[in-house]
Amino acid sequence: MDPGDTFGALFERGEKADMPFETALTKALDLRVPVVAAPLGRGTSAEFLGAMASSGSFGFSALAHMPEDTVSDELAKMHRATNGRFGANLTLVVDQRKRLASALDAGVRVFSVWQGDIEPYVRIIKDAGGLVFWTVGSPEDAARAKDIGVDFIVSQGREAGGHFVGSAPTMSLLPSIVDAARGVPVVAAGGIADGRGLVAALALGACGVWMGTRFVASKESANHRGYKERVATARATDLVETEIFDPVGQECPHWVIRNSTFNKWEEAGRPPNGQRPGEGDRISSFPNGKPLYRYNAAAAWDTMEGDWEASPLYASAAVELIHDVKSVAEIVAEIEATAEAALVKTSHLRTSR
Ligand SMILES: Cc1cc2nc3c(=O)[nH]c(=O)nc-3n(C[C@H](O)[C@H](O)[C@H](O)COP(=O)(O)O)c2cc1C
């Protein structure tokens, strides 16, 4: 590889990196690349997780988006597609003990938790011999992770796509969390879309990256194709920070691409929840037939009928780096090539003086 290469030239030549990475993350999950796909709501299908596992990386399913009585079947499909190489995410704003029990019964041993009181869940997972990732947004939480028994901290910068807990952007939050983590390895999330972001995160002390928006725009994700195209064509200026797509009691801000629901709410003078325009509009139905109303937190999925554009189009400023919908294998190969290029370029900046 020529250090004078542009990043684009590397992809055009289809050049692949031959530099494997070894970090606490790759060792714990037996990965070739320190890359994890964030849970993507209904977008995280068995096919998507299978593609992540085959690429030498790893993905997390989003259990909160599965009705409790479907969790066992869904996880069995994911188990088959990945040969057991996937994790499960629990959003702890509601009681998730039944979903956790089903996941443990299904053989899942890698979990990600966030929001709410994580301690009882961590105890159950550790007693079952599992591994726990905890998504945090402040150095104060990071400092508690070791005593709680957390294996990996996920530092979620405030630019992260979807709901976020980060108190500061990745560039400043990540090193402050690494400093506070008391040796617990830290994975970086928020605004990362390629290998340059991976190398930057490693330089800031992370052991890997956790990426959401980039993988929404992948061929295998089960997100709606219109949503994927919006991610691939949006600019950062199309993003808005809001709290309108809030599941009950979550009170957690989120980044979305501006859409018709946000515009309606803005035109109405930004009223509080309960007075938002069109709250009773049925925009679609869930696969089990239940109505899906405007402002629901569910992101548009592949077979969704009705007004998919009215649903939250979660995305981060990483859209500045995402211009197409590619396969997971191509995305991971691009991460490797750009990471290697970034390492070569930075090594050439050093002088012998
Ligand atoms: C469509 C979508 C759905 C998400 N759903 C969840 C979720 O259910 N649980 C969770 O812990 N994080 C969720 N996140 C946030 C991610 O875990 C992660 O923090 C974020 O995507 C990282 O920023 P990035 O989008 O810039 O890569 C979601 C993100 C997106 C884009």
The ligand as a Tripos MOL2 file, in Angstrom:
@<TRIPOS>MOLECULE
LIG
   31    33     1     0     0
SMALL
NO_CHARGES

@<TRIPOS>ATOM
      1 C1        -31.5310    2.0390   14.2470 C.3       1 LIG1
      2 C2        -30.8310    2.0600   15.5710 C.ar      1 LIG1
      3 C3        -31.3980    1.3650   16.6360 C.ar      1 LIG1
      4 C4        -30.7430    1.3390   17.8750 C.ar      1 LIG1
      5 N1        -31.2840    0.5940   18.8980 N.ar      1 LIG1
      6 C5        -30.5720    0.4170   20.0390 C.ar      1 LIG1
      7 C6        -31.0210   -0.4890   21.0420 C.ar      1 LIG1
      8 O1        -32.0930   -1.1090   20.9410 O.2       1 LIG1
      9 N2        -30.2420   -0.6510   22.1410 N.ar      1 LIG1
     10 C7        -29.0410    0.0090   22.2920 C.ar      1 LIG1
     11 O2        -28.3330   -0.2420   23.2750 O.2       1 LIG1
     12 N3        -28.6150    0.9030   21.3750 N.ar      1 LIG1
     13 C8        -29.3430    1.1150   20.2520 C.ar      1 LIG1
     14 N4        -28.8860    1.9960   19.3000 N.ar      1 LIG1
     15 C9        -27.7060    2.8400   19.5780 C.3       1 LIG1
     16 C10       -26.4350    2.0710   19.2520 C.3       1 LIG1
     17 O3        -26.2360    1.0830   20.2380 O.3       1 LIG1
     18 C11       -25.1460    2.9210   19.1880 C.3       1 LIG1
     19 O4        -24.8980    3.5300   20.4140 O.3       1 LIG1
     20 C12       -25.1160    3.9620   18.0950 C.3       1 LIG1
     21 O5        -25.6980    3.5080   16.8960 O.3       1 LIG1
     22 C13       -23.6580    4.3690   17.8160 C.3       1 LIG1
     23 O6        -23.5910    5.4920   17.0010 O.3       1 LIG1
     24 P1        -23.5240    5.4290   15.3840 P.3       1 LIG1
     25 O7        -24.9440    5.2670   14.9600 O.co2     1 LIG1
     26 O8        -22.9390    6.7310   15.0140 O.co2     1 LIG1
     27 O9        -22.6740    4.2760   14.9780 O.co2     1 LIG1
     28 C14       -29.5220    2.0620   18.0550 C.ar      1 LIG1
     29 C15       -28.9810    2.7780   16.9810 C.ar      1 LIG1
     30 C16       -29.6110    2.7920   15.7450 C.ar      1 LIG1
     31 C17       -28.9820    3.5610   14.6030 C.3       1 LIG1
@<TRIPOS>BOND
     1     1     2 1
     2     2     3 ar
     3     2    30 ar
     4     3     4 ar
     5     4     5 ar
     6     4    28 ar
     7     5     6 ar
     8     6     7 ar
     9     6    13 1
    10     7     8 2
    11     7     9 ar
    12     9    10 ar
    13    10    11 2
    14    10    12 ar
    15    12    13 ar
    16    13    14 ar
    17    14    15 1
    18    14    28 ar
    19    15    16 1
    20    16    17 1
    21    16    18 1
    22    18    19 1
    23    18    20 1
    24    20    21 1
    25    20    22 1
    26    22    23 1
    27    23    24 1
    28    24    25 2
    29    24    26 1
    30    24    27 1
    31    28    29 ar
    32    29    30 ar
    33    30    31 1
@<TRIPOS>SUBSTRUCTURE
     1 LIG1         1 GROUP 0 **** ****
